[in-house]
């Protein structure tokens, strides 16, 4: 099994740690780092799902759309099939990510290197919610995958 999803989950935990530190000391560096790790969580979990559902290696690069597009194709291929997997959950996650993709993709490099990087805690909280949904979906897939 791919290590992408477990790596993504670890990045979620790293993001939470940094966000909690930001809430205590209000140092932007912790908030910026949390954003970077949230992007990594999304990216790694999506790459893991691409591997699981397509059987192919994920697209190189850090743009989330490169991982979302093949997953939308998977959803479309499976939407009318009977399955233990609820592909509507994956579809809803992809839609939420697509709605914020230009913002989230800025969280990969600008959050680490640009002094003028700015983000609101509302946007960070939304990203945590999406990451949690993504992780829950990934965990349900891993459980389904190991039942075979």
C-alpha positions as CSV (number, residue, x, y, z in Angstrom):
1,X,0.0,0.0,0.0
2,X,1.0,3.5,-0.7
3,X,2.6,5.6,2.0
4,X,1.0,8.8,0.7
5,X,-2.1,8.7,2.9
6,X,-0.3,8.0,6.2
7,X,2.1,10.8,5.3
8,X,-0.9,13.1,4.7
9,X,-2.3,12.2,8.0
10,X,1.0,13.0,9.7
11,X,1.0,16.4,8.0
12,X,-2.5,17.1,9.3
13,X,-1.2,16.4,12.8
14,X,1.8,18.7,12.1
15,X,-0.6,21.4,10.9
16,X,-2.7,21.1,14.0
17,X,0.3,21.4,16.3
18,X,1.5,24.6,14.5
19,X,-2.0,26.1,14.5
20,X,-2.4,25.4,18.2
21,X,0.9,27.2,18.8
22,X,-0.3,30.1,16.7
23,X,-3.4,30.4,18.8
24,X,-1.2,30.7,21.9
25,X,1.6,33.0,20.7
26,X,0.1,34.7,17.6
27,X,3.4,34.2,15.7
28,X,2.7,34.2,12.0
29,X,5.4,31.6,11.3
30,X,3.2,29.0,13.1
31,X,0.2,30.0,11.0
32,X,2.2,29.9,7.8
33,X,3.6,26.5,8.6
34,X,0.2,25.2,9.5
35,X,-1.0,26.3,6.0
36,X,1.9,24.5,4.3
37,X,1.2,21.3,6.2
38,X,-2.5,21.5,5.4
39,X,-1.6,21.8,1.7
40,X,0.7,18.8,2.1
41,X,-2.1,16.8,3.8
42,X,-4.5,17.5,0.9
43,X,-1.8,16.8,-1.7
44,X,-0.6,13.5,-0.2
45,X,-4.0,12.1,0.6
46,X,-5.2,12.9,-2.9
47,X,-2.1,11.3,-4.4
48,X,-2.8,8.2,-2.3
49,X,-6.4,8.1,-3.6
50,X,-5.2,8.5,-7.2
51,X,-2.9,5.4,-6.7
52,X,-5.7,3.4,-5.1
53,X,-8.4,4.2,-7.6
54,X,-6.5,4.4,-10.9
55,X,-3.7,1.9,-10.2
56,X,-1.3,4.5,-11.7
57,X,1.2,6.8,-10.2
58,X,0.0,10.2,-9.3
59,X,0.9,13.3,-11.4
60,X,4.2,15.0,-10.4
61,X,4.0,18.4,-8.9
62,X,2.2,20.2,-6.1
63,X,-0.8,21.6,-7.8
64,X,-3.9,20.0,-6.3
65,X,-5.8,20.1,-9.6
66,X,-3.4,17.5,-10.9
67,X,-4.7,15.0,-8.3
68,X,-8.4,16.2,-8.3
69,X,-9.0,15.8,-12.0
70,X,-8.3,12.0,-12.1
71,X,-10.4,11.5,-9.0
72,X,-13.4,13.3,-10.6
73,X,-13.0,10.9,-13.5
74,X,-13.1,8.0,-11.0
75,X,-16.2,9.4,-9.5
76,X,-17.9,9.7,-12.9
77,X,-17.0,6.2,-13.8
78,X,-18.4,4.8,-10.6
79,X,-21.4,7.0,-9.8
80,X,-24.0,4.5,-11.1
81,X,-22.2,1.3,-9.9
82,X,-23.0,-0.5,-6.8
83,X,-20.0,-0.3,-4.4
84,X,-19.0,-0.3,-0.8
85,X,-17.4,3.0,-1.4
86,X,-19.6,6.2,-1.3
87,X,-18.1,8.1,-4.2
88,X,-20.4,11.0,-3.6
89,X,-18.3,11.8,-0.5
90,X,-15.2,12.0,-2.7
91,X,-17.0,14.1,-5.2
92,X,-18.1,16.6,-2.5
93,X,-14.5,16.8,-1.2
94,X,-13.2,17.5,-4.7
95,X,-15.8,20.2,-5.2
96,X,-14.9,21.9,-2.0
97,X,-11.2,21.7,-2.9
98,X,-11.8,23.0,-6.4
99,X,-13.7,26.0,-5.0
100,X,-10.6,27.0,-3.0
101,X,-7.9,25.6,-5.2
102,X,-6.2,28.8,-6.2
103,X,-5.9,29.8,-2.5
104,X,-4.7,26.4,-1.3
105,X,-2.1,26.1,-4.0
106,X,-0.6,29.3,-2.6
107,X,-0.1,27.5,0.7
108,X,2.6,25.3,-0.7
109,X,5.4,27.7,-1.4
110,X,4.3,31.3,-0.6
111,X,3.4,30.3,2.9
112,X,7.0,29.3,3.5
113,X,8.9,31.9,1.5
114,X,6.9,35.1,1.0
115,X,6.7,37.7,3.8
116,X,3.5,39.1,2.3
117,X,1.7,35.8,2.7
118,X,-1.6,36.4,4.4
119,X,-4.4,34.0,5.4
120,X,-7.4,34.3,7.7
121,X,-8.1,31.9,10.5
122,X,-11.5,31.3,8.9
123,X,-9.8,30.0,5.8
124,X,-7.5,27.8,7.9
125,X,-10.5,26.4,9.8
126,X,-12.2,25.6,6.6
127,X,-9.1,23.8,5.3
128,X,-8.9,21.8,8.5
129,X,-12.5,20.7,8.0
130,X,-11.9,19.6,4.4
131,X,-8.7,17.8,5.4
132,X,-10.6,16.0,8.2
133,X,-13.3,14.9,5.6
134,X,-10.5,13.8,3.3
135,X,-8.8,11.8,6.0
136,X,-12.0,10.2,7.1
137,X,-12.7,9.2,3.5
138,X,-9.2,7.8,3.1
139,X,-9.5,5.8,6.3
140,X,-12.8,4.3,5.1
141,X,-11.1,3.3,1.8
142,X,-8.2,1.7,3.5
143,X,-10.6,-0.3,5.6
144,X,-12.5,-1.4,2.5
145,X,-9.3,-2.2,0.7
146,X,-8.1,-4.5,3.5
147,X,-11.3,-6.5,3.6
148,X,-10.6,-8.0,0.2
